[in-house]
Amino acid sequence: MADLLPPIPQKVWDRVELRLTKALANLGDRVQELCPQAQSKQGSIRNKGTSLFVYRSFNYNQGETIVVGVRFIQVGFIEMLLDEGNGERTRAIFLGDVSVRANIYREETGQIYLEKEDIHIPPRTKDLLAVTHILLVPTLKKWAAPVSTILLTLAGKPPKDILTTWIRAAKP
């Protein structure tokens, strides 16, 4: 575990959420191009500045739902009373590493189809922003083909040529 540091400021979580929301919206557009009947919606869940889950759910003609999500959880909670030296005590909260995971899963069963392995980063603004821009956004760009293929397969209409679908998805 990294050194215990104060919680990440809310404005940093806001920046991360905005960047991932844009990346997931772009993913939604790419999936729509590959699978025109697909419908999607965006969402996010926060918990007191210590966790964030940003996701986009997809379904094909009201069928089963596939979720592409990125979650951050700040772990290693410790609460202390600090002596200010003048007889007063101040309550301070410190948190440890941030656990980050991205995956594609089936909402109804929780079955994971594709996952970016869990990573742990120090709870610093620069590390949180770096992992978002350098690792997560590029990963989400690559997931249009898998999402489209999974949706079509669950709908009983798997692509005849998965390789062509994946090559089309890779084009800018």
N, C-alpha and C positions, 0 to 999 in steps of 0.2 A: 504494500500500500504506500502511496506517496505521502508526503508530509500533509498533515491536516491543515486546511486553509479555509477561510470564510466561504460561505455559499457564493456561487456564481451570480453576478448581478442580473436582475430581471431583464434589463435592456439587452444583455448578451443572449439570453434565452430567446428574446423576441427576434433578434437577428438570425439566429439559427433556425427558428421556426419559419420565418419568412423565406429564407433561402431554400429550405427543404420543401416548403409549400410550392414554390416556383418550380423546383425540380420535379416534384410529383405531378404538377399540372402539365409540364412538358411530357412526362411519361404518359399521362392520360391522353394527350393529343396524339402521340405516336401509336398507342394501343388502338385508338379510334381509327387511325389510318389503316392499320393492319386488320382490324376486326370491327367493321362499321356498326355492327349491332351491339357492340359493347357499350355499357353505360357505366359512369363512374361518379363518385362524389368524394370530396376532400373532408378531412377532419383532423382534429388534434385534441389532446388531453394533457393537462398540466397538473402538477401537484406541488404547491407551495415552493416553487423554485428548485426542487430537488429531483424532479423527473419531468420528462417531456416525451410524448408519443405523437408523431406526425404520420398520417397515413392517407392512403387513397384506396377506396374499395371499388372493385370492378365486378360487374355481372353481365351475363349474356342473356338477353331476353328474359329477365326476371329469374334467371336460374341461380345456381349456387354462387356465392360471393367469394371472391379472391381479394385478399388484402395485401397491399404492399405497405410496409410500415418501418419506421425508424424510431427506436426508443433509446432514450438517455436516462440513466438512473444514477444519481450521485449517492455513493455508499460510504459507509464508515462514519456514521454520525457520532458526535461527542458533544456534550453540553458541559460548560464550565462556568463557575462563578469566579470572576477575576477580581482581585483586590486592587482597588484604585490607589491605595496608599493613604487615603484620607478617611479611612473607616467605611467607605462605601464599596459595595460590590456591584459589578456589572455582569449580567448574564451574557455569555458568548456561545455561539454555536459554530462548530467547525465540522467540515465534511471531508471525506477522503476522495478517492478516485471516482471518475465518471465511467460507468459501464455503457458501451454503445453497441447496439445490435440492429441490423437491417435484415428483413426477410420478406418472403412471399409465402403466405399461408392461406389455407381454406378456412373461412370464418366458421362454418358450421361444425367442423371437426377439429380444428387446430392443426391439421396436418401441414407440416412445413415442406414446401416444394423447393425453395432455394433460400440460402442464408449466407450472409456475410458474417463470418465468425465474430463472436463477441470480442471486443477489444476494450482495454482499460486505459484511460488517459488521465493525466493529472488534472485537477480541477482548476485549470487556469483558462482565462478567456482566450488567449492565443492558441492553446491546444484544442479547445472546443471548436473554434472557428476553422482551424487548419484541418481537423478531421472531417468537418462538414464539407469544406470546399475541395479538398484534395482526394478524399476517399469516398464519401457518401454520394455526392452529386454525380461523379462519373459512374459509380455503380448503378445508380438509378437510371442513368441514360442507357445502360446496357440491358435493362430488364424488360424492355417493351416486347421483344420476341418471346421470352418465356411466359410473360403474362398472357399474351395473345394466344399462344399455343395451349396453355392450361385452360383458358376460357373456352376455346373451341373444342378441346378434347372433352371437357366436362359436359358441354352441350351436345356431345355425340357427333360432332362435326370436325374431327381432327384435320389439320391441314394435310393435303395430299403430299406436299413436299415441304417438310419442316425446314430443311436447309435453305430453300428459297425464302421462306418466311423470315428466317433469322438474318439472312443477307439483306433483305429489304429493310428490316428493322435497324440494321447497322448503318445504313446510309444516312448522312446528315440531313 
